[in-house]
């Protein structure tokens, strides 16, 4: 039996020992994501042979797993996860399998996994410098959009996310939810619950964020957390839809304030939402990170 235990705030140091030092830029390895979404997925972890194992549950309480991270034998870890899944009456299912992870699995168990790409869950990864400075012809429309905002709201200001402004961020989220009918959308309700938890525990989670003010009111806010040593994940971005350009401005301002050690910014998936896909593609990702479901088949 693998000694899985629920992921809690107190596990941050142990888990990030493995995630921050890895090369997996997958947003699902952000500790802030794991912890703030645990209510939905019952996410758990275990450390075996200096290797991090992550288990969570999807539809009908089916167990699913992430690719193991660490220094132990990957083949041994996959066998352990396979035994764990089969003990619950399921075949082994790994989610978020990137091309690099796919190659690792094929190397140890050639032809044993069936890989299913999930386009709606591909991660959009950008160079931090691209989002921060929007240099070049391809970003001209973005610069125009931001310039119009700055001309109209020349008194705007950017501030870092701090404890004292979280209530105003939540007020903006409440307004956003009313305009987007959150009460009728289970996905948006879950997002709101995760976001609220993250904001209430942002110091413990190691979250960084920022807000755009017009006068004395917050019109946009965003936050995220490190995924690896060189990749920062932006987990939430909300803006007043009545303020044209607010999304573009918070995007650029936050990118400028993320520490320069982070070469890449992962802005997560588009969930197959056409408008979101169009918006994320319009920022010209450096990497569209493929993610697959991997199902182990026994012959």
N, C-alpha and C positions, 0 to 999 in steps of 0.2 A: 504493500500500500504506500502510495506517495503521501507524505504528511502535508497536504495542502491546508492552508489556513486563509481566512478572509483578509483581503488587503485593507489596511487601515492607515491613518495618517502617520502612525508611529513607525511604519515600515518603509518610509521614504528613503532613508539612508541606505538600507540594505538592498532595496530593489534598484535604486539608481546607481549603485556600484556597478551593476551589470549593464543597465541601459545606456548610461551616459558614455561609457567607454566603448560601446559597440559602434558598428557602422550601419546599423539599421535605422534609417531615417523615417520609418513608418510611424505615423502619428499615434498609432495604438500603443506604442511603447512609452508615450509620455506618462509619467507617474500621475500628473494632475488629471489626465483623462481617465486612467485606470481607477483612481480613487473617487472622482466625482461622478462616475457612471456606475459605480459598484451596485447602487440600488437597483439597477435594471438587469445587470448581468451576473450578479453574485460572484464577482471576480475574486479569484484566490491565487495564491502563489506558494511555491516551495523551492528550497535550495537543496540540490543534491549534487555531490561531486563538483562543487564550485560552479554550478550551472543553475540559472534561473528558469523555472517552469511556471507558466501562467495557464490557469484553467478558468473558464467562464461558461455560462449556459445561454443557449439560444432557444429558438422556438421548441415548445414541448419538452423543455428541460433537457435538451440534448447537450452533452458536454462538448466544448470546443476548446482548442488550445492555440497558443502562439508558438512560433518557432523557438526552441530553447536557445538561451544566450549564456555563454560562459565558456569554461575551459574543459568541461567534461566531454566524454565521447558522445557525439550526436547520435550515433546508431544506438547506443545504450539508452539514451534519453527517449528516443522515439519508441523503442521497445517498451520502456516503462509507461509512456503515455498511451501506447496501444493497449497494454494490459489494463490500464486504468479505465479507458473508454469501454473496453469489452466487458469489464466487471460490472458496468452499468447497462450493458445490453446494446452498445453502439459500436460502430466502426470508428476508427480514429479520424477526426476531422480537424485540420489545421486551418486557421483563417489568417488573412493578411500576408500571404506568402508572396514575397517579392521575387524578382528574377534571381537575385543572389541566393535567397533561401531555397528557391526551386532547384537551383544547381546543386546546392549542398545536399538536398534530399535525394536527387537523382544519383549523386555520386555514391551515397551509402546504400540506397535501395533502388537501383535502376529499374524503371518500368513498373514499380509497385504502387506509385501514387497516380491518381487521376487529378489533373490540374484544371480548374475551371476559372477563367479570368472573370472578375467582377468589375466592369468598367465604372459603375456608379460609385465604387469605393476606391478608385485610383486616387492617390494623393497628388496635389499640385504643389510642386516645390520650386521656389524661385531663388535667385541670388538676392541676398539682402540688399546689396548695392543697387540692383535694378529697381527694387521697390522703393528704396530710399530716395533715389535721385532721378529716376524716370528719364534717363538720357537716351537720345536718339529719336529718329523719325517715328518708330513704331509706338512710342509713348506720347506723341504729340497730342492726341485726343485727351489723354489723361491730364497732361499739363494744362491744356485749355480748360478742362473741367474744374481743376483745382484753382486756377487763376480767377475764374468767374466767382467761385466761392469767396476767395480772399478779397476780391473787389467789393462784393456785396456785404461781407461780414468782416470788415477790416479790423474789428475789435476782438476777433476770436483769439483764443489762447489754448495751448496744449499744456496739460499737467499730468504727471505720473499718477497711477492708481495708488491711492492711500486709503487707510481704514475710514477716514472721516468723510470721504466722498462716495462710499459704497451705497448708502441709502439713496443718493440722487441717481446713481447708476441703475439701481433697482426700480426707481420711479420711471426712468426712461424705458426700461424693459417692460414694465407694466403697460405703458402707453403703446409700445411696439406690439405687445401681445393683443391688446384690444383691436388694433388696426389690422392685425393678421389672423384674428379669430383663433387664438391659441386654444380656447376652451373646446373647440370642435376638432382639434388636431392632436392626436396622441403623441406624435413625434415632437411637436413643438412644446407640448406640456413636459415631456421627458427632458428636452433640451433646457427648458426653463428650470426644472428641478436640479439638473446637473450644474447649470450656471450659477444658481443661487447658492448651492453648496460650495462651489469653488470660490465665489466671492466672500462667503462667510469664513472661509478657511484659507484665504489666499496667501497668508504669511507662512503657514505650515506647509502648504503645497509648493512653495517656491515660485509662485506666480508673479509675473511682471505685466503691467498694463498701463493704459493711458486714457485720457479723456479729452474731448474737444468741448470748449465752453464758448458760448455766444452770450455775452453779458454775464448774468449770474446763473445761467442754466446750462446743464450738460446736454449737448445735442448728439454726441457720439461717444462710445467707449469701446475698448477692446482689451483683451488680455490673452496671455499664453504662458508657456513654460518650456524649458529646454527638453529636447528629445534625446540628442546625443551631444558630444562635445563641440560639434560644429553646426548643429541644426536646431533651430528654435521653432516651436510649434505655436501658431496662432489658433486658439481654440474657440474664441468668441469675438464677434464684431457686430455691434448694434448701433444704429443711427436713427435719428428722427427723419422719417421719410418725407416730411414736409420741407426739410432743409436740403435743397439740391447741392450735391457735391460733398455732403458730410461724410459719406462712406469713403470717397476717394481721399479726402484729407486725413481722416483718421488712419487709413491704410499707410499713407506716406509718412505721416508724422511718427507713427509707432515704429515703422521700419528704421527711421533715422535714430530712434532712441534705444533700439535693441543693441546690446553690446556687440562690438565689431568682431569678437571672437566667433560669433555665429555667422558663418559664410552663407548658410542657406536658411530660408524660411519656408516651413511646411504649412500651407493654408488648408490642409485637409481635403476631404472629398467633396463632390457636388451632389451626391445622393440621387443622381439622375434628374435633378430639377433643371429644366431647360434654361431658365433665367440665370441660375447660379452657375451652370456650366459655361454659359456665354460670358459671364462676368469674370470667371476665373481664367478662362482661356484668353480674355482680352488683356491680361497682364503678362502673357507670354511666359509660361513656366519653363524653367530650364530642364526640369525633369517632370514627366508625368509618370509617377511611380505606379507601375502595374502591381496589382494585388490579386492573388488567387485564393480560391478554396482548394485545399489539397485533401483528397480522400484516399486512405490506404486500403488497398484491396488485397485480400488473402486468397491465394490460389489453392 
